[in-house]
């Protein structure tokens, strides 16, 4: 489905985003409540305007730095330790809007379980 532009996969136990790498026409992607850690497969989705990743296990936002079409980003309740990544995203994309509480709602207890 290479022409897919909208996808929501919520409340599953998805760990790998690798199958999404080829969906370069995606404009809307919602992946809340999964087990995602690695965002690298999303780095080439340059048409993405809306990305919601709430309630996952994401630590590194740097794969999103090149997504200049991104207008809205939701990453509340993840494991981002280096909050300067939010500053870097905003510096690269001045129109980007973060969901309320996105930046402060990080480092939840789930991230420190063995």
Secondary structure as UniProt FT lines:
FT   TURN            2..3
FT   STRAND          6..8
FT   HELIX           18..20
FT   TURN            21..22
FT   TURN            24..25
FT   STRAND          28..30
FT   HELIX           40..42
FT   TURN            43..44
FT   TURN            46..47
FT   STRAND          50..52
FT   HELIX           62..64
FT   TURN            65..66
FT   TURN            68..69
FT   STRAND          72..74
FT   HELIX           84..92
FT   TURN            94..95
FT   STRAND          97..98
FT   TURN            100..104
FT   HELIX           109..112
//
